[in-house]
C-alpha cells in the first residue's frame, strides 16, 4: 500500500527531488515566514479548543525564538530580528482579524485537525489532516502571501478524504501588503467528476512515480530559489 498526502503531492508537483529529500529525512532550512504559518495554525487550534489564543501564540513564538538560538538549519535570509518582528506582527494581526470575524461561528473542537484516510484502490492510500470540518463544509486555514497560490487540487483532495463531493472554503489570511482575511469558496470540490480527475490525473500517477523512485529535479520552477526551498543548500539538482 502506497501512503500519500497532499503535502507530498504538492511537493512532487513543485519538484520531485524535494520529495526525495523528505523521504531521506534530510533537514530542511526554516524561515520566520514558515515559523509564522506553523505557529498560526497551532494558535488557531488552541483558539478552537477555547484557550486564550494570544497567550498561547506568544508562548509558541518564544519557543521558536529559543530554538533559533541553537538550530543550524535556519535560512540565513530570514534570521534577522526585523524579519522576525515583521512576521510576528503580521500573524498576530491576521489571527486577531480571523478570530473576531468568527466570534459567533466558533469551530467544534472535536472537528479540528482531523486525521483522515481514504483507500483509492490500486494500492494507494490517501492520508491527510484537515484543519476544520463542520457546519456542512471543509475549512482549510491558510497563511499565504497571495490568494493566487491557493490550490483547487488541494481542495479536491481534502474533499476526497472527507468522502466525496463537499463544500470547501480556504480561510485565507494574506500577509502581503495590508494583511487581510478572506474566505474563498472552491466550487470544483462539489463535482464527483472533478474529484475523479484529481485521483486519476494527480494522486495515483504521483504515488506510482514515487514508488518507482522517480525524483528528477525541477530547476526551472519559480520556487526553486533559496528563499522558497528549504533544501536549496543541499540540493544536488540545482548543480546538474
Secondary structure, DSSP 8 states (H G I E B T S, - for coil): -EEEEHHHHHHHHH-HHHHHHHHTT----B-HHHHHHHHHHHHHHHHHTT--HHHHHHHHHHHHHHHHTT-S-B-GGG-SHHHHHHHHHHHHHHHHHHHHHTTTS---GGGEEEEEEEEEETTEEEEEEEEEEETTEEEEEEEES-GGG--HHHHHHHHHHTTSS--EEEEEEE-SSS-EEEEEE-GGGG-HHHHHHHIIIIIHHHHHHHHTT-----TTSTT-STTT-TTGGG-SGGG-
